[in-house]
Amino acid sequence: MNLVAHLMHKELITNVLAADDKSLKTKSVTGRFPVLETKDGVRVAESLSIAKYLSRDHTSFYGSTPEQSK
């Protein structure tokens, strides 16, 4: 996540929660981690989904499709 945030010129503040933290279960609907929580209250779980969310404004980050590479 940190690398993608850096490449996309996004500020990322990391908070590490203890495994027994009561608020931990409320952060992820799926129960999977890590979780990205935006200032707007949007929550995105799992590393790949977070990377896609952070890079959504930079479609070239995904690479080209076969049709685009012709």
C-alpha positions, -999 to +999 in steps of 0.1 A: +000+000+000+028+024+009+045+020-025+013+025-044+004+056-024+039+070-030+036+063-068+002+079-069+013+109-049-012+102-022-007+108+015-011+076+036-012+076+074-008+042+089-024+031+122-016-002+136-042-017+159-037-044+184-053-078+176-076-075+206-087-039+199-125-039+201-128-014+172-109-036+149-139-058+139-159-027+130-132-016+105-137-044+080-171-057+068-154-089+055-131-093+085-101-091+062-071-068+066-055-044+058-083-018+056-080+017+041-103+042+057-105+076+039-113+110+053-148+106+037-154+074+057-150+051+027-135+017+038-117-006+014-104-040+026-075-062+012-043-050-004-052-054-041-085-036-036-067-008-018-040-005-045-068-003-072-086+024-051-055+045-047-046+043-084-081+048-097-072+082-112-041+068-130-054+042-154-020+037-169-009+021-137-030-010-147-010-015-179-024-017-214-050-041-228-041-062-259-062-038-280-043-007-267-009-022-274-014-026-312 
